[in-house]
Amino acid sequence: MSNDGKVSMSLFWGCFMALITTAFGFISRMFLIGEWSTQFGLDPAQAGRLAGIGIWPFALSIILFSLIIDRIGYKRAMLIAAFGHITWAIMGVSAYFVADKATGFALLYWGSLILGLANGTVEAFINPVVATMFNKDKTKWLNILHAGWPGGLVLAGMITIGMGDAKWWIKVGLIAIPAVIYVLMLIGKKFPENERVAAGVSYRDMLKEFGILGMAVVSILVTLQLMDFFSNGGTTELGATQKGIFIGIGALMLIAFGAYTKSLGRGLLFFLILVMVPLATTEIGTDGWITSIMEGFAKEQNFHPGWVLVYTSAIMVVLRFFAGPIVHALSPLGLLCLSTILAVGGLYFLSSATGSMLFVAATLYGFGKTFFWPTTLGVVAEQTPKGGALTLNAISGIGMLAVGVLGFPYLGVLQTKATKTALVASAEVSAAVPGLVKDGKLEALTKKKIYEVLSYDALDDKKIDELVAKVAEPQKTQISKTSPMSRCSQRSC
């Protein structure tokens, strides 16, 4: 029931199904990143970039549609999102059947970008619709709505794991099923008028709520993304003029916005924007990498690494459905503080846990990350009502942009560093591959840069192959079975 008893709950559940669809797209890609890395020869940071291309476009579409959604309408935005989801399904499936690896990777890469845009468009319409429907209990209902995300992760995760060694094009194509369902559920529904529009708040006043400070964060992240995009992920060096152009674009965005609004924006909103960057990386970034990170241990214990993500997502589904009493008991800000403590503690515990304690740590992490995203949205919706769809969605967009631009690649760089440390510490590798480790340092390295921010030393596959080629065959077999080199090769570290 709604606050006034007149809300169509079928509209709410249609929005819920749309969010489930976005989770289908996310988890299928995350489960397949390792396989794609092997097939296309990606190191962890490059794999992080492939993961990121399905994330950061979310931010562009959610912010763009937040600026125009009052004019084009929620239903049209819904249809655009569905078109994007179906397009990704077609491109992702086609990538499997293309003989040329470069073409196949291009289909996955650009299809992932379209998926990210579609996912952002979904959030652009479902968040303001639900906030308007339940305008007296926003945090509670936004938490219930966003149970659709972990619900989709659980459902798609169980289906994908249950499919075992089925061809990956089938797993990618699954997203078409929930996409068609949410279109059928929503196509005939009447969507409510946006709260800001109904209250007579002007378009300029909406932008003032976001303000120059919020736009400054967007401009920086967009500039970094442009630099990465046109440098082909850091593989092509950008000249000073090119960098200047991209910096100029970001500066122009900020100056134009500031000249029009003449407002710094709400201080609380800016604080929440800054908090959203590590918050989003803690939830979405960790979820994206957890399958790959847990791969080695999962194989030793004979279970699919994706079960950790499915398990923590199941916890989120249950807790978000019962968010109302928890929010009222702790207050939204108190709940965010408690969630942070639990999530950080869970991740720290997860980094060293083994055996059954792994799932104890995952439980703690699952409890911690549950309320991050929807509670932050609830606070923004309640504290900045004049901001309408923009402030509500922009903070989600910034979070996802930060994850795609910085979070995923940064976690990939950390994984690369961990692999290098393991190789240096491995007595088997040092003894079996002369020249690989010298004076406690790896010699087979190459300099790489990603997003013009993260510089790192990656393992040079060509140099490693040359060194391993000199090793006797029995030693090669021993290396492949026992050393970190084997785990590295499986993930193209």
Secondary structure as GFF3:
##gff-version 3
##sequence-region A 1 493
A	DSSP	alpha_helix	9	40	.	.	.	ID=ss1
A	DSSP	alpha_helix	44	53	.	.	.	ID=ss2
A	DSSP	alpha_helix	56	72	.	.	.	ID=ss3
A	DSSP	alpha_helix	74	97	.	.	.	ID=ss4
A	DSSP	alpha_helix	101	133	.	.	.	ID=ss5
A	DSSP	alpha_helix	138	145	.	.	.	ID=ss6
A	DSSP	alpha_helix	148	162	.	.	.	ID=ss7
A	DSSP	alpha_helix	168	173	.	.	.	ID=ss8
A	DSSP	alpha_helix	176	186	.	.	.	ID=ss9
A	DSSP	alpha_helix	195	199	.	.	.	ID=ss10
A	DSSP	alpha_helix	203	230	.	.	.	ID=ss11
A	DSSP	alpha_helix	240	261	.	.	.	ID=ss12
A	DSSP	alpha_helix	267	280	.	.	.	ID=ss13
A	DSSP	pi_helix	281	285	.	.	.	ID=ss14
A	DSSP	alpha_helix	286	293	.	.	.	ID=ss15
A	DSSP	alpha_helix	295	301	.	.	.	ID=ss16
A	DSSP	alpha_helix	306	321	.	.	.	ID=ss17
A	DSSP	alpha_helix	323	330	.	.	.	ID=ss18
A	DSSP	alpha_helix	332	350	.	.	.	ID=ss19
A	DSSP	alpha_helix	357	369	.	.	.	ID=ss20
A	DSSP	alpha_helix	372	383	.	.	.	ID=ss21
A	DSSP	three_ten_helix	385	387	.	.	.	ID=ss22
A	DSSP	alpha_helix	388	402	.	.	.	ID=ss23
A	DSSP	pi_helix	403	407	.	.	.	ID=ss24
A	DSSP	alpha_helix	408	425	.	.	.	ID=ss25
A	DSSP	alpha_helix	427	432	.	.	.	ID=ss26
A	DSSP	beta_strand	437	438	.	.	.	ID=ss27
A	DSSP	beta_strand	441	442	.	.	.	ID=ss28
A	DSSP	beta_strand	445	450	.	.	.	ID=ss29
A	DSSP	beta_strand	454	459	.	.	.	ID=ss30
A	DSSP	alpha_helix	461	469	.	.	.	ID=ss31
A	DSSP	alpha_helix	473	482	.	.	.	ID=ss32
A	DSSP	alpha_helix	484	491	.	.	.	ID=ss33
###
